[in-house]
């Protein structure tokens, strides 16, 4: 942390980081420089040439696998996506199609309905529309951004910012387990968003979801990964502060939140991150939006129906 002097467990250098993060960050920086000039083979060789303890070797080998040129589509496909393919092959009973939107008070305001139609057509939503959906139906933004992620290449080469944004709104909908489901295979994809912080954002959302579910060990692992890829991410430090808060470590909590503020975080966001979202304040609207998309095209939006289990 900022005011804590540590010793790197790998090289012995004085650092603000814990464990061997100092050396991990240096490795990532070196890899970035090599990739920026298309020296992929040199990057691979450099990663493999480093030596360390068991933990380092496991992490290093994982890094090396991310440079693999083998097709990653098969291993990257999520289990629930496979289930969706099975659903698409089955005929949906007519009675189910007719009653699929018969939820209590399942009436969508005209403005929201218009925006959902645009999402279905694959159109880009203007800023004013995004703000309205954030106020009225955050789950619609989950569908919007996840669909953009899939359309840009999905797990193979998709824009991870869309996945990170979808996960952010899933957490706000009180669906942390859904965040884990859609990101379970994310660590296995290649290093595609190394430069813009998108991968770090996904790991931060994943860490926040584990925190929401009180799995602090996995939450810390995800935040550690995020900080390796983006050491100046105040979002990651905010989440780290919330983890320390849950652990009952006020000193480390305050250090993490202070670091987040120094990096540009709004001081009020720490209070938001410390709150464990247990349910969706818009659950009724969320259910109606899910039903809308299922009625629109059950095969196309079968993946949306999976989220009903989280309501």
Residue pairs with C-beta under 8 A, 6 or more apart in sequence:
1 16
1 252
1 255
1 256
1 259
2 16
2 255
2 258
2 259
2 262
3 255
4 16
4 255
5 14
5 15
5 16
6 14
6 15
6 16
6 17
6 18
7 13
7 14
7 15
8 14
8 15
8 17
8 19
8 20
8 21
8 22
8 23
9 19
9 20
9 53
10 20
10 22
10 23
10 52
10 53
10 56
11 20
11 22
11 23
13 22
15 21
15 22
17 25
20 52
20 55
20 56
21 224
21 227
21 228
23 50
23 52
23 56
24 59
24 228
25 228
25 231
27 46
27 47
27 50
27 60
27 63
28 194
28 228
28 229
30 43
30 46
31 43
31 46
31 47
31 63
31 191
31 194
32 194
32 195
34 40
34 42
34 43
34 46
35 43
35 191
35 194
36 195
40 67
43 67
44 64
44 67
47 60
47 63
47 64
47 67
48 60
48 64
50 56
50 60
51 57
52 60
62 187
65 188
66 189
66 190
66 191
67 190
67 191
68 190
72 155
72 156
72 188
72 189
72 190
73 155
73 156
75 185
75 188
76 155
76 156
76 185
76 188
76 189
77 155
77 185
78 155
78 181
78 182
78 184
78 185
79 184
80 181
80 303
80 306
81 303
83 306
84 302
84 303
84 306
87 298
87 299
87 302
87 305
88 299
88 302
92 298
97 295
97 298
100 291
100 294
100 295
100 298
101 288
101 291
101 292
101 294
101 295
102 291
103 284
103 287
103 288
103 291
104 284
105 284
105 288
106 287
106 288
106 291
107 288
108 116
108 288
108 289
108 292
109 136
111 132
112 132
112 133
112 136
112 137
112 140
112 289
113 292
115 125
115 129
115 132
115 133
115 140
116 140
116 289
116 292
116 293
118 125
118 129
119 125
119 140
119 143
119 144
119 147
120 293
120 296
120 297
122 147
122 151
125 133
125 144
130 141
133 140
133 141
133 144
134 141
134 169
136 282
136 285
137 282
137 285
137 286
137 289
138 169
138 172
138 173
138 280
138 282
138 286
139 169
139 173
139 280
139 282
139 285
139 286
139 289
139 290
139 307
140 289
141 165
141 166
141 169
142 166
142 169
142 170
142 173
142 307
143 289
143 293
143 301
143 304
145 162
145 163
145 165
145 166
145 169
146 162
146 163
146 166
146 182
146 303
148 159
148 162
149 158
149 159
149 160
149 162
149 163
149 166
150 158
151 158
152 158
152 159
152 162
153 159
155 185
155 186
155 189
156 189
157 190
157 192
159 193
159 198
160 186
160 192
160 193
160 198
160 199
160 201
160 202
161 193
161 196
161 198
161 201
163 182
163 183
163 186
163 198
163 202
164 198
164 201
164 202
164 204
164 205
166 182
167 179
167 182
167 183
167 202
167 205
167 206
167 209
168 205
170 176
170 178
170 179
170 182
170 209
170 307
171 179
171 205
171 208
171 209
171 212
171 277
172 277
172 280
173 280
173 282
173 286
174 277
174 278
174 279
174 280
174 281
174 283
174 310
175 280
175 307
175 310
176 208
176 209
176 210
176 212
176 213
176 277
177 209
177 213
177 310
178 306
178 307
178 310
179 205
179 206
179 208
179 209
180 206
180 209
180 210
180 213
181 306
183 202
183 205
183 206
183 209
186 202
186 203
186 206
187 203
187 225
191 199
192 199
193 199
194 229
197 229
197 230
197 233
199 226
199 229
199 230
200 225
200 226
200 227
200 229
200 230
200 233
200 236
201 226
201 230
201 233
201 235
203 222
203 223
203 225
203 226
203 229
203 236
204 222
204 223
204 226
204 233
204 235
204 236
204 239
206 222
207 218
207 219
207 220
207 221
207 222
207 223
207 226
207 236
207 239
207 243
208 219
208 239
208 242
208 273
210 216
210 218
210 219
210 222
211 219
211 239
211 242
211 243
211 246
211 276
212 276
212 277
212 278
214 246
214 276
216 243
216 246
216 247
219 239
219 243
220 240
220 243
223 236
223 239
223 240
223 243
226 233
226 235
226 236
226 239
227 233
227 236
227 237
227 240
230 236
232 263
233 263
234 259
234 260
234 261
234 263
234 264
234 265
235 260
235 265
237 256
237 257
237 259
237 260
237 263
237 265
238 256
238 257
238 260
238 265
238 269
238 270
238 273
239 273
240 256
241 253
241 254
241 255
241 256
241 257
241 260
241 270
241 273
241 274
242 253
242 270
242 273
242 274
244 250
244 252
244 253
244 256
245 253
245 274
246 274
246 276
257 265
257 270
260 269
260 270
261 267
261 270
280 286
280 311
283 311
286 311
287 308
287 311
290 304
290 305
290 307
290 308
290 311
293 301
293 304
294 301
294 302
294 304
294 305
298 305
